[in-house]
Amino acid sequence: MRLTLDAATTLPEDGTAGTLVGRVWIPDEGPLPVLLRGTDVVDASPISGTMSGLLAMQDARARLSALDGPVLGSIADIVANTALDGRDARKPWLLTPIDLQAVKACGVTFAASMLERVIESEARGDAAAADGIRRTLAEQIGGDLSKVKPGSDAAMRLKAALVARGLWSPYLEVGIGPDAEVFSKCPPMAAVGTGVEVGIHRVSEWNNPEPEIVLVVDPAGEIVGATLGNDVNLRDVEGRSALLLGKAKDNNASAAVGPFIRLFDATFGIEDVRAAEVALRVEGDDGFDLDGRSSMRLISRDPTELVGHTIGAHHQYPDGFVLYTGTMFAPTKDRGGAGKGFTHRVGDIVTIASPKLGRLVNRVQHADRVAPWTFGTGALMRSLARRGLV
């Protein structure tokens, strides 16, 4: 299935009314941070050569408002040239909007996905066994776990009851216990953006996308904006053992972030994040399609609480970080037979969308077949030095 992009569906519903920043690859030069202004993509490197450096500035929005950098091209042309199918390598294209920031992720932050993680663990990664376990858990646990505040006295009483019934798991511990799950999704510079392929490890036979809001946090721990993410996950690998989380989560192109960062300003803030609706669509070459939605209103821990679990006296991030906030969506629609549940197939087009953040679109490929990751931190530093940007 061909993957194509256009500005109308990539941008937020209010276009460039907000403060949108991103990164663009300039052929024969390298990456640049950019500002979207009107219909233009404006070079923001006169402020900073890196996105992490730009967002670390306390007056970043004021500097962007006053930016008088050169226009690199129209939003329409650069977005259209971003999709791998039909890309002209002689012209600019979008990259993921992050660079040197640490890429962190929270899991099990929604009750629905929490139960699916328990099911993975109980099934030991066997998708065929998951359906029966799902029914059994629904009968035994019952109730609405989304109403349980993590770490509360009520949560601890529920934990004691579940332990007594042999139903406790590491996923319930981070889902309703006092400590959030925070892990490293991929190294800095390893994330991919919109219009390219995301990778699933070839050994996996049960995997899925995870559509999420991604918080953008500066070195001081302040949330400065948000974007979209796909926390690609191998359910069978993680289900075999929680200690295989690294293999389940961190493979070539398994972290998609984009298309742009929307900075907090008069048009967009933390309340918009708390109220965000995230839509997912998967379209396969086999005619299969899947739709789902994830509402940040149903998250178990507030986004600011998740940030507090990530940064503080116990841990600093001098280049800032981005934080996947988790998803309530764990697809169970059968594909390939009754009771087999959902799994990706090579060629699937995955679209993650939210009205104020735009659309992140990727095509699924095996992780050993996607474009290899070769442009890391060292390459970025050499590129910036060559262009006089450091």
Secondary structure, 3 states (H helix, E strand, C coil): CCCCCCHHHHCCCCCCCCEEEEEEEECCCEEEEEEEECCEEEECCCCCCCHHHHHCCCCHHHHHHCCCCCEEEEHHHHHHCCCCCCCCCCCCEEECCCCCCEEEEEECCCHHHHHHHHHHHHHCCCHHHHHHHHHHHHHHHCCCHHHCCCCCHHHHHHHHHHHHCCCCCHHHHHHHCCCCEEEEEECCCCCECCCCEEEECCCCCCEECCEEEEEEECCCCCEEEEEEEEECEEHHHHHHCHHHHHHHHCCCCCEEEEEEEEECECCECHHHHHCCEEEEEEECCCCCEEEEEEEHHHCCCCHHHHHHHHCECCECCCCCEEEECCCCCCCCCCCCCCCCCCCCCCCCEEEEEECCCEEEEEEEEECCCCCCCCCCHHHHHHHHHHCCCC
